[in-house]
Amino acid sequence: VLLLLLISIPLTSCTGTTASTNVETEQHQQDYDNDQTLLLRGRNRRERVNKRAEEEEEIGDHGHGHGRSHGHDDDHHLYEYYKSPPVIGDAVSGNSNQLSSSSSSLSLSTSLEEKHGEFFKNLVERMKPHVFELEEGEGQEEGQAQIEARPRQFYHLHHMKTGGTSLSNLISCATRRYETIYQRFHGQEQGHGHKNNNDKAQANTQANAKAHIPSFRLSECSKHGYERCVMQKQESCRNSIESAAVMTYCAPLAITDYFNWGGTHGRNTYTNSAGTNGSNTRSISSSSSSSWIPSVTMLRDPVNRVWSMYRFQMKYCYQCKPLLQIYDDIDNGNTDQYSGICLPQITNHLTRNLLTNLTFDELNNYTSTMTDEQKVNDAIHSVRNRFTVVGILERLEESLDLFSYSFPWLSEDIRDLSSLEDLFNGGDHHHDTMNMNSNFDWKSAIDETESTCTFPHSNSSPRNNGCGEGRTHLDVPSQPDEETRRVIEQHNMLDKKVYEAALDHFELQKLAVNW
């Protein structure tokens, strides 16, 4: 009997351990299957968008009709980053719907937590919904309070011919809509149930509050205005940047540090330690530190972007020359005939625009002493750490979904929100700004023209480029031929690497919003 008891104890123990292991394995498999479904759903959606894009005619700046889809190839790999450990490549394989072999026995969620814990947790936190923080303004009309968004709350880094003008117009529409909706519906419960007339009058004044979201734009395309603001330190321009709640920068990311609009999420960086105007240091912030500010940017396949830029500025930038001839001029040093930003726009522009490690002088003259490897690493580090959301133009529909998740006020139709609380009080990065009557039917009180802000088709190629005979229009195909495509790729290899890393980061963003 004793012998039988001794034998049965380990058998029972082993059976229990096996059952527990089976349950855990089944749970891991279920988690894995769920995560694979999310990835596959995104991939299928992207394939549908790409298939539809191939059938559409050229639509200018939106870029759906330009060239091949540059998704994740089976042999795709990420590049090593020198600024921080590799994160994305181990989590999601090149095919976007399979785990890497090293993590095949784990659920994707376990893999992300164990291998990339702090980075992914930071991304999840960074992408949580943000709303505007409001405060009482200095001016107040009789019976109406002036409410303003506090400075430095959101910026858009605009890269030319990536849908950036369209995104800027969407942002402008959304901020105007926010002001209108706030003024109409603020304090629906206020003015009722107060003990005396003074309290009621004060509440009614607050209920009639007029909201204002100061916005400003700084673009190196406006050469003289940009130089006056940055190099000559024009006071009016700098005051506008200082007081803006929303900024658009069409310039290298380093400029946001210079005006204290930058910083990496989770910590303060970018000190100006030496040099006049930052010229002798690799960091150009004009004060001791710069905190992270919510931001968005949109990237685009480099070949599509360059070809769109060439068609857009064919006459004024590129003198109606074939693009192959322009690249030949670049290779032979025959560049004096081209002015301003024309040539930098077709040679690794995305990489340069994502650099933070620039001196003040380099910011102005389109040069850098950094090696190509350092540029790529700096740009990829920016993609992964500097923005709330990085959109991809070739995946516009999904990008807009990510924008509206992190910034509900950017939603196409605010009637799609479950409550106005989502617009004014939602998210974890906010202060309460609105007291709404939960029984008020606000959706019925807003018509479509007031509630909707779409991603418009802006800044498309000109209908008459003036390059034909007698300054008529010279028809240019919507896509480059194979030889031109090959030469564009050769002159934009850094952008290609950055863009491929951005595609992987895009997949990680999609997982973060479902975490």
Phi, psi and omega in degrees: 000314178300319179298317179297319179297317180298323180288321185289330182298306179295329178297316179297316180299314180296321180297318179296317178298318180296318180296316178299317179298320180297319179297315179297319180297317179297321179294317176300318181295321178295315177300317179300313181298319179297316180293322178295325178297318178298314180296316182293324178297316177296320180294316179297322179295319179296321179296322178294318179298315181295321179295318178295323181296323180294334182271344182277158173280166183298132182238034171065232192293341180286335167076005181294332185265011185260104166075192185279160174282130179251069176277203182272113176283161182298327182263016182294141175220155177268161181262149180291141180253136182271344183273336180203161183298151177297139184237306192288319188300326180283336185276320184231127182286173183299335184273353173070356177229019177222147173281152174294156184298329182292340183239018185294337181273356181247156170291157180297323180297318178297318180298316181295317181294316187281321186270328188230026191321296187294319181297311183292321176300320178296319179295317178300315180295316183296328185270000177298152185304136177243140173234165180288140171265125185249156177211161181292132178278174182287320183272145177211119177281162182298125179077007182214119178280146176260115181250128181237147172287135181293158183295159172057067179242339185196139171218157179240122174269114187261122171255130184299140177063039172237017189083013184294321178294320177297318179294320177299319178293324175297316180297317179297316178299317184293323179290321176296319179298318179301313180300316182295312183293321179299313183295325184285320191247001181296131173065046179299336180267349185284153182091001181238141174077021180269153187287327183219171184294327179296316178298319181293319179295319179295319179295320179294325176298317177294324180294332180265021185300140177256120183266148178219131178244097182297133181228154179206157181228135176234122185226131176287349174292330173271081193307309186291317178296322179295316180294321178298321183284314188273310186275319183266357175056050178301128188294316183298320178295313182293328175294322178295320178293321182295323186264351184292140170272330181233128179236147166241124176249116171256077188190170177302148181303332180303333181294332179293327176290322181299322180263017177059038174250005188253213180107154179266139184302131176097350178201161177263135183218189171066065176267149178263100191264343184198161170093153176279127184055024178077011188289341183251014179227153183280359181234128194246012179303138184272005173220184190290331180203164184218117183277152180296139179234135178307139186201162177223158171209160179234128178250166184213151175310126187302320180295314178300318182294314181297316182295322177295320178297317179298315180293325183289322184244031186303321183273307190283326179267318194245011168053032176064020180275152172298145183299326178298323179292323179296316177294326176296321176297320179297314183296330182262007177074016181266070190244358183297335183286346181256139187247162169055230187267008188300308182287319175302336180290338183245013178226091176056044182294320182299318180299311180300320184290342180261005180283139172248342187268057181243145172279170180298317180294319180295329178297331185267331190245016173062028179240167175198142177271001179292149174285165178301320180297318179295321178298313180299315181295319178296316181294317179293322175301321178296315179303317188277337191233343190263342188243150171292312178222134171250115179270159176236121186297322179294347177234055189299314184300315178292323179297316179296325176297318179293318178302313184287336175292310183284333180228087183306331180291349175267003179301144181300314179229114184291346175290347175283345177289148181291332182202155173295341174301326179296328182279321188255329186236001188283168175085176183259352185248072188197171164239148179300134184231354188211142177245105186254143172284115185295341181269357183281128181276079187288330183294324180288341182272000181241128176269174187296324182294332180273331189267344191253134170227113183261163174278104189279168175264096188243149169063042180283171181298144184295147178289333176230104181278354176070015183259000177272180180298132182066032180060028174276181182281132174260117183292125179240129182300153182289343179229146178287155174287173188297321180295315179296320177301317181297318181291321176301314179299319180299326182266004180222039181294326179294316178299323180298317180295317180295318181296319179296320176295324179295325177297319178292320177296326179300318178297321180293324176299320180297323176291323184297322183286343178258009186288000000 
